[in-house]
């Protein structure tokens, strides 16, 4: 996705708003293993796309097959709940701190962001204290934050998000944030692409 001024943001790495997370995917399947003309309207995890691809290729384990998009509906192991996590890349954060430090503070760009889509709503938590709630079915552009109007839904979704975080805590402990300083080749590529000076 790409932000072109929505939510007063530009670029493709500093939020979990709809303009970044709602990215249509078109799949061409010349072998005909996937249903022709199928359209999935609900939000799905990119993890589900991977599981669908390996299932279509005939190389998925039973567990991977369970998470293929064909399992949406009553058989959905995720119960139509999707999670997302976002961290501003260190090189983008460094540039913002250098040229527009006020934006880092105003938009909490240096804070981790997590989101959950559940029962027609999307909750975005920035850092540990900022929560936004949107009705993504009726307000796909996320113009009205419903958090103050629906505190019970916020509590429920924050609890689901917390459970997800606890379930994935082991992965979070082993994952490290890679910076361009860690890899000279990465630094050269980022400079060539215009992300570094």
N, C-alpha and C positions, 0 to 999 in steps of 0.2 A: 504494500500500500504506500500511499504518498499523501502527505498533508500539504495542502495548497492554501493555507490560511484558516482552515477549519480549526475551531478551538484556539484561535490565535497562535497556531503553530505552523512551522514549515519543515519539510524534510520527511524522512522515513525511519526515525529511530527514537523518538522521545516521548511516545505515548502509547496507550492501548485503546485509543478511540477508534470508532468505526472506520474512519478513512484509512487507518493503517491495518486493521485486523480483518476487514471484510474484503477479501481478495478472491474474485471469482476464479475458478479453475475449470478449464475445458480439457477433457480427456478424449483422445482418439484411440480407439481399440480395434485395429484392423483384424485381430483374431476373433472378435465378436464374443469375448468372454464376459464383458460387462453389458448390462442392459442398455440397449440402444435408445437414445433420446432421454435417458433418465436425468432428472433435475432434482437436486437436493437443496431445498430452500433454507433449512435450518443451519445454524453455525456448526462447524465441525472442526476438530483439531487436526493440525497437519500430521499428527501421529496416525490418525485414521486414514489419511491419504496414503501414507507409507504402507499400512497394513492392507489397504485395498489393492495397491500395486503388486505387492508380493503375493497376495491371494490370486489375483488375475494371472500372474506369471506362473502360478502353480508351484511356488516354492515356499509357501507360508506354513509355519507350524500350526497346530490346532489353536494355540493361544493367539497367534497373529491373525488367523482366520476369524476368531471371535470378535476382533476389533475392526474388521473390514466394514466399509460403509453399507454393505448389503445387510448388516445386522441392525441398522437403525430401526426404531419402532419398539415393539414389545420385547425383542431379543437384545436390545442395546445394553451392553454391560455398563456403559457410562450413564445410563438413564437420561440421555439427551443433555448432559451437563458437560460444559467445555471450560477448560482453564487455560489461561495465558499468563505469561510472565515477561516482563520487559525491563531491560537495563540499558541506559544510554551508553553506547560504546565509548570507551575511554578517550579515543581520539576526538570524538565529537564533543564530549564534555570538556576536554582540554581547550579546544577552540572556543567554546562558549565562555569558559572561565576567563579566557584571554581577551575576547572582544566584546562580550555581552554578559558579564557576570550577574547583572540584575535579572536577566531572564532565567538563569539557573535557580535563583532563589524564588522568583515569582511563580515559576511553573514546576518547582521541585524536580528539576531535571536530573539531579544527582541522587534521587531516591528510587528504590526499586518499585516497580508497578506490577500488580497482580490483578487479574480479572477473572470473573466467573460468569458464564451465561447459564441461566437456569430458569425454566418455566416462563419463558418469554421476557425475562429481565436480564440485564447485564449490570454487574457491580464492578467498579474499578476502585482498588485501594492503592493509594500512593503513599509510600513510606509506611508508617504505622498508624497514622491518624486521619488522613484525608480519605473520605469515602464518597463515591458518586454512584447513583443508581439511575438506570435508564430503562425505559420500556422499549426494547429494541424492535418490537413488532410494529408499534404505533409511532415511534419516534426514532427511526433508524439513523438520523443525523445527530442524535444525542444532544438535543437542544435544551431539554428540561431535566435538571437533576431532581429526582424524586426522593432522595435520601431523607430529607426532613419530613416528607409527607407519609413515608412508609417505613417507620422505624422497625416494625416487626419483620418485614421482608429483609431489611438490611441485616438485622441480627441473624436471621436464618442463613442468609447467603454468606455472611462473614464466618459463621460457624462451619459451613461447607468448605469455604476457602481455607480456614484454619485446619480442618481435617485433611484436606489435600496437601497442605504444607507439611503437616506432621508425617503423612504417608511418604512424601518425597524428601524428607529431611536428610536421609542418608545420601541421596544423589547430590543434594545441595552442599553437603559437607565435603564431598570429593571433587566437586566442580570448582575450578578456579577461574578467576577473571583474567583473560589473556589481554595484555596490553601490547601496543605496537613496540614498546621498549623491549619486550621479551623476544622478539623475532626480527632480525634485520631484514630478511626477505619480505616479511609482511609489511614492514615499514616502507620499503621501496615500492611495493605494489600500491599501498595506500597513498603514497606521495604521487605516483603516476596517475592515480584515479582522481586526484585533487582533494583527498580527505586530509592530507597533512601539508604543511608548508615546506 
